Amino acid sequence: MAPALTPVAPTSMRRDATQQQHSAGPVHLRCRLDEHINRFYPNHQPAAPEHLRAMLYMLGATEDTLLDYLERYNRGWDRIIASCPNGRIPTLGEKPQLDDPDVLYCRIPDSILAIRIWSGGMERHRQYCFDFFDVVERGAMNPPMVT
């Protein structure tokens, strides 16, 4: 009789080192999309494991096929990320970098504010993004309160 094979999660999904691989403990799920996002946004909060598990069940996974579904899901995101420039998913409306030459600044008279206008990836739809920008602190800010 052939020995039973135990499925092993890919490195990014393996159980904590304190658990033995053959234990009946929970499998800690991690979506590779979160890993990709964390490269550019270190403060990104990854999907909660219970949400990821629920999504995989909605896709048809069972407890026995959970890791297979997660691996397929992760491979799909890996393909998408690999097709993006610099491995970065284009984001509509993303705030521009400071000193981006394609950003238009319109100073508001008698104010430290400017209205900042940029494409935000929506120029093909003839739509643009704007915000209020503090020219002294050099950062976006919420709209000023009108009293």
DAKAMO-V607349 format. One record per run of one state. SS is the DSSP state (H for helix, E for strand, C for the rest). FROM is the first residue (numbers start at 0). LEN is the number of residues. If there is no record, write none. Layout:
BEGIN
[[SS:FROM:LEN] [SS:FROM:LEN]]
END
This chain:
BEGIN
[[C:0:10] [H:10:3] [C:13:18] [H:31:9] [C:40:8] [H:48:10] [C:58:7] [H:65:17] [C:82:2] [H:84:3] [C:87:16] [E:103:4] [C:107:5] [E:112:6] [C:118:4] [H:122:3] [C:125:3] [E:128:6] [C:134:4] [E:138:3] [C:141:6]]
END
